[in-house]
Amino acid sequence: MSEVNAVEYVSGLIARARKAQKIAEGYDQATVDKLCAAITWATVKEEVARKIAKLAYDESQMGVEEAKYVKMQIKPRGALRDMQGQKSVGIIEEDPAKGLVKYAKPIGVIGGIAPCTNPEATPVIKSMFAIKGRNAIVFAPHPRTKKTNAYICELMRAALKKYGAPEDLIIAIEEPTLDITNELMKQCDLIVATGGGGLVKAAYASGTPAYGVGAGNAVVIIDETADLDDACEKVMRSKTFDYATSCSADNSIMVKDTVYDAVIEKLKGQGGYLCSADEKAKLQAVMFLPDGHLNPKAGLAAQAPEVIAKAAGISIPDGTKFMMVESTGFGAEHPFSGEKLSVILNVYKYADFDKAIEMINDIHEWSGKGHSCGIHTKDTARVHKLAERTYTSRIMVNLPTSAANSGNWFNGMPFSLSLGCGSWGGNASSENITWKHMINTTWVSSPIPVSVPSDEELFGDIMKD
């Protein structure tokens, strides 16, 4: 499709979405909340969720079908739970002491960019957030999973129609191209981009306000006070769920030297295979480019361990769930220190906790700054130190990182599949992106009694210097 046709095509979609959004702008809170529940239920019902999971796997050929079903059961429900009782229409906050009242307003038409790594739950959750703010949303999916996106959007459109709302509050681009996606980002009112670094940079360069997400590369510390059995089971779960399609999966662990051998053995008991130096070199040769970045042509992202092993020409035992490689450095010469989107766990040994934190920051300078890290420990002082000294937006404590930092029933993180990385990761927000990022706010200010502090109250002893 030519650039001119892309402009005309997207203009048509935006016009339809704007017409629908103007109708939604008049909805009350009860109507908005009913529609959010309706489109969620339309996609999480048992038979439907299984069909979505199968289609997502068949199209993407990434991850695990059952894991995608589990994701559909947890993430949309969690996002709906988070939104229940939250006001997004009319007055949402009042502060009589300051004479302030805040009103929520729609943004307009959201441009939703959906990745092929999480094509199942992403459009559902973004649609819920958009409609909670009385917006419309137009999706540009990754071409690899366009059918999955179209099917999910049709389910949600049917739910909107059932409850008397315009179907065009949700629109799918059925034949996405780079030109169309770029044009959508230019013409919409807000971009919510989930995808690779190039896509996020394009979103920010479009001239449209955007929430993008940075690369994940979670590094997780296991210290000598941790419950090692619990820690290793959670590392395995985080590393292997959906074959690490999530950018939140544990990419590296940093283990205290006094428990290192015990941790390796326990990880082996969880299905881990420790590669030799020669096997590591073979994996590196097939997975990475000379500059240390992943080789996209290798096609090994989110694949089964036996598929990766075969591509590298190495043998692994039956029942292997993930592979481990030992490292000492970071950067291009140590490419396993970066985000891998695969069931390869990078393992470090540390002697000094402060040095371990320095290494995490060094690793994140190379890959994943601002996203996530974690720690398995019983020492709360170390949690505090890790939180103060790392440049990360989220730290998971005694939790499986990939399941926890995007929200789960066992922790309090907001459910979302778009995780901002702050200025550290080149993003506008360091929060989990939710419906609260998809509204405008009108502040109404009324007079209050004048209260002017004295210089003594403001400056104190500084005035005497």
Solvent accessible surface area in square Angstrom, and as a share of the most:
residue,aa,sasa,rsa
1,M,118,0.53
2,S,60,0.39
3,E,118,0.53
4,V,101,0.58
5,N,74,0.38
6,A,1,0.01
7,V,56,0.32
8,E,109,0.49
9,Y,77,0.29
10,V,0,0.00
11,S,47,0.30
12,G,35,0.34
13,L,11,0.05
14,I,10,0.05
15,A,62,0.48
16,R,103,0.38
17,A,0,0.00
18,R,90,0.33
19,K,152,0.65
20,A,2,0.02
21,Q,9,0.04
22,K,137,0.58
23,I,92,0.47
24,A,3,0.02
25,E,65,0.29
26,G,69,0.66
27,Y,37,0.14
28,D,82,0.43
29,Q,42,0.19
30,A,75,0.58
31,T,47,0.27
32,V,1,0.01
33,D,46,0.24
34,K,116,0.49
35,L,1,0.01
36,C,2,0.01
37,A,41,0.31
38,A,12,0.09
39,I,0,0.00
40,T,2,0.01
41,W,147,0.52
42,A,15,0.12
43,T,0,0.00
44,V,2,0.01
45,K,61,0.26
46,E,90,0.40
47,E,116,0.52
48,V,19,0.11
49,A,0,0.00
50,R,103,0.37
51,K,116,0.49
52,I,0,0.00
53,A,1,0.00
54,K,107,0.45
55,L,46,0.23
56,A,0,0.00
57,Y,69,0.26
58,D,65,0.33
59,E,35,0.16
60,S,0,0.00
61,Q,94,0.42
62,M,10,0.04
63,G,5,0.05
64,V,48,0.28
65,E,67,0.30
66,E,89,0.40
67,A,8,0.06
68,K,0,0.00
69,Y,22,0.08
70,V,49,0.28
71,K,13,0.06
72,M,0,0.00
73,Q,39,0.17
74,I,44,0.22
75,K,15,0.07
76,P,0,0.00
77,R,82,0.30
78,G,0,0.00
79,A,0,0.00
80,L,33,0.16
81,R,109,0.40
82,D,48,0.25
83,M,4,0.02
84,Q,124,0.55
85,G,74,0.72
86,Q,69,0.31
87,K,109,0.46
88,S,1,0.00
89,V,26,0.15
90,G,28,0.27
91,I,60,0.30
92,I,50,0.25
93,E,88,0.40
94,E,111,0.50
95,D,49,0.25
96,P,118,0.74
97,A,84,0.65
98,K,125,0.53
99,G,11,0.11
100,L,38,0.19
101,V,32,0.18
102,K,38,0.16
103,Y,72,0.28
104,A,1,0.01
105,K,85,0.36
106,P,15,0.09
107,I,35,0.18
108,G,7,0.06
109,V,0,0.00
110,I,0,0.00
111,G,0,0.00
112,G,0,0.00
113,I,6,0.03
114,A,4,0.03
115,P,14,0.09
116,C,16,0.10
117,T,24,0.14
118,N,21,0.11
119,P,3,0.02
120,E,0,0.00
121,A,0,0.00
122,T,1,0.01
123,P,0,0.00
124,V,0,0.00
125,I,3,0.01
126,K,6,0.02
127,S,0,0.00
128,M,0,0.00
129,F,6,0.03
130,A,0,0.00
131,I,4,0.02
132,K,1,0.00
133,G,0,0.00
134,R,19,0.07
135,N,0,0.00
136,A,0,0.00
137,I,0,0.00
138,V,0,0.00
139,F,0,0.00
140,A,1,0.01
141,P,5,0.03
142,H,77,0.35
143,P,74,0.47
144,R,109,0.40
145,T,2,0.01
146,K,53,0.22
147,K,127,0.54
148,T,0,0.00
149,N,2,0.01
150,A,20,0.16
151,Y,51,0.19
152,I,0,0.00
153,C,1,0.00
154,E,93,0.42
155,L,36,0.18
156,M,0,0.00
157,R,34,0.12
158,A,60,0.46
159,A,9,0.07
160,L,0,0.00
161,K,134,0.57
162,K,157,0.67
163,Y,103,0.39
164,G,69,0.67
165,A,7,0.05
166,P,31,0.19
167,E,59,0.27
168,D,28,0.15
169,L,1,0.00
170,I,0,0.00
171,I,4,0.02
172,A,18,0.14
173,I,0,0.00
174,E,99,0.44
175,E,111,0.50
176,P,11,0.07
177,T,50,0.29
178,L,134,0.67
179,D,61,0.31
180,I,1,0.01
181,T,15,0.09
182,N,47,0.24
183,E,18,0.08
184,L,0,0.00
185,M,2,0.01
186,K,117,0.50
187,Q,43,0.19
188,C,7,0.04
189,D,43,0.22
190,L,9,0.04
191,I,0,0.00
192,V,1,0.00
193,A,0,0.00
194,T,15,0.09
195,G,27,0.26
196,G,48,0.47
197,G,50,0.48
198,G,58,0.56
199,L,45,0.22
200,V,8,0.05
201,K,149,0.63
202,A,36,0.28
203,A,0,0.00
204,Y,77,0.29
205,A,86,0.67
206,S,25,0.16
207,G,75,0.72
208,T,13,0.08
209,P,88,0.55
210,A,10,0.08
211,Y,48,0.18
212,G,2,0.02
213,V,12,0.07
214,G,15,0.14
215,A,54,0.42
216,G,0,0.00
217,N,0,0.00
218,A,1,0.00
219,V,0,0.00
220,V,1,0.01
221,I,0,0.00
222,I,0,0.00
223,D,0,0.00
224,E,67,0.30
225,T,46,0.27
226,A,11,0.08
227,D,77,0.40
228,L,27,0.14
229,D,87,0.45
230,D,52,0.27
231,A,1,0.00
232,C,0,0.00
233,E,55,0.24
234,K,34,0.14
235,V,0,0.00
236,M,23,0.10
237,R,89,0.32
238,S,1,0.00
239,K,1,0.00
240,T,24,0.14
241,F,78,0.33
242,D,3,0.01
243,Y,56,0.21
244,A,1,0.01
245,T,3,0.02
246,S,26,0.17
247,C,42,0.25
248,S,4,0.02
249,A,3,0.02
250,D,1,0.01
251,N,3,0.02
252,S,0,0.00
253,I,0,0.00
254,M,2,0.01
255,V,0,0.00
256,K,36,0.15
257,D,54,0.28
258,T,102,0.59
259,V,22,0.13
260,Y,14,0.05
261,D,106,0.55
262,A,42,0.33
263,V,0,0.00
264,I,10,0.05
265,E,102,0.46
266,K,67,0.28
267,L,0,0.00
268,K,83,0.35
269,G,70,0.67
270,Q,47,0.21
271,G,16,0.15
272,G,10,0.10
273,Y,49,0.18
274,L,47,0.23
275,C,8,0.05
276,S,58,0.37
277,A,88,0.68
278,D,88,0.46
279,E,29,0.13
280,K,41,0.17
281,A,58,0.45
282,K,86,0.36
283,L,0,0.00
284,Q,61,0.27
285,A,84,0.65
286,V,38,0.22
287,M,5,0.02
288,F,15,0.06
289,L,70,0.35
290,P,138,0.87
291,D,74,0.38
292,G,4,0.04
293,H,101,0.45
294,L,57,0.29
295,N,41,0.21
296,P,112,0.70
297,K,189,0.80
298,A,31,0.24
299,G,51,0.49
300,L,15,0.07
301,A,34,0.26
302,A,1,0.01
303,Q,32,0.14
304,A,14,0.11
305,P,4,0.02
306,E,101,0.45
307,V,66,0.38
308,I,0,0.00
309,A,3,0.02
310,K,171,0.73
311,A,50,0.39
312,A,13,0.10
313,G,56,0.53
314,I,17,0.09
315,S,95,0.61
316,I,32,0.16
317,P,77,0.48
318,D,150,0.78
319,G,67,0.65
320,T,17,0.10
321,K,95,0.40
322,F,0,0.00
323,M,0,0.00
324,M,0,0.00
325,V,0,0.00
326,E,80,0.36
327,S,10,0.07
328,T,116,0.68
329,G,11,0.10
330,F,85,0.36
331,G,9,0.09
332,A,46,0.36
333,E,150,0.67
334,H,59,0.26
335,P,3,0.02
336,F,1,0.00
337,S,0,0.00
338,G,4,0.04
339,E,35,0.16
340,K,2,0.01
341,L,40,0.20
342,S,1,0.00
343,V,0,0.00
344,I,0,0.00
345,L,0,0.00
346,N,0,0.00
347,V,1,0.00
348,Y,7,0.03
349,K,118,0.50
350,Y,16,0.06
351,A,68,0.53
352,D,67,0.35
353,F,23,0.10
354,D,52,0.27
355,K,124,0.53
356,A,1,0.01
357,I,4,0.02
358,E,91,0.41
359,M,44,0.20
360,I,0,0.00
361,N,29,0.15
362,D,55,0.28
363,I,0,0.00
364,H,4,0.02
365,E,113,0.51
366,W,66,0.23
367,S,21,0.14
368,G,7,0.07
369,K,57,0.24
370,G,0,0.00
371,H,0,0.00
372,S,0,0.00
373,C,0,0.00
374,G,0,0.00
375,I,1,0.00
376,H,3,0.01
377,T,4,0.02
378,K,149,0.63
379,D,45,0.23
380,T,112,0.65
381,A,68,0.53
382,R,53,0.20
383,V,32,0.19
384,H,111,0.50
385,K,62,0.26
386,L,0,0.00
387,A,56,0.43
388,E,123,0.55
389,R,114,0.42
390,T,9,0.05
391,Y,102,0.39
392,T,15,0.08
393,S,32,0.21
394,R,8,0.03
395,I,37,0.19
396,M,8,0.04
397,V,51,0.29
398,N,54,0.28
399,L,36,0.18
400,P,2,0.01
401,T,1,0.00
402,S,12,0.08
403,A,28,0.21
404,A,0,0.00
405,N,0,0.00
406,S,7,0.04
407,G,0,0.00
408,N,11,0.05
409,W,124,0.44
410,F,96,0.40
411,N,30,0.15
412,G,79,0.76
413,M,50,0.22
414,P,58,0.36
415,F,1,0.00
416,S,1,0.01
417,L,30,0.15
418,S,6,0.04
419,L,10,0.05
420,G,0,0.00
421,C,0,0.00
422,G,7,0.06
423,S,100,0.65
424,W,100,0.35
425,G,26,0.25
426,G,51,0.49
427,N,11,0.06
428,A,72,0.56
429,S,16,0.10
430,S,51,0.33
431,E,101,0.45
432,N,7,0.04
433,I,3,0.01
434,T,16,0.09
435,W,14,0.05
436,K,118,0.50
437,H,25,0.11
438,M,1,0.00
439,I,26,0.13
440,N,77,0.40
441,T,58,0.34
442,T,53,0.31
443,W,150,0.52
444,V,62,0.36
445,S,87,0.56
446,S,59,0.38
447,P,136,0.85
448,I,82,0.42
449,P,120,0.75
450,V,136,0.78
451,S,101,0.65
452,V,125,0.72
453,P,64,0.40
454,S,50,0.32
455,D,75,0.39
456,E,113,0.51
457,E,130,0.58
458,L,107,0.53
459,F,105,0.44
460,G,35,0.34
461,D,103,0.53
462,I,126,0.64
463,M,98,0.44
464,K,166,0.70
465,D,156,0.81
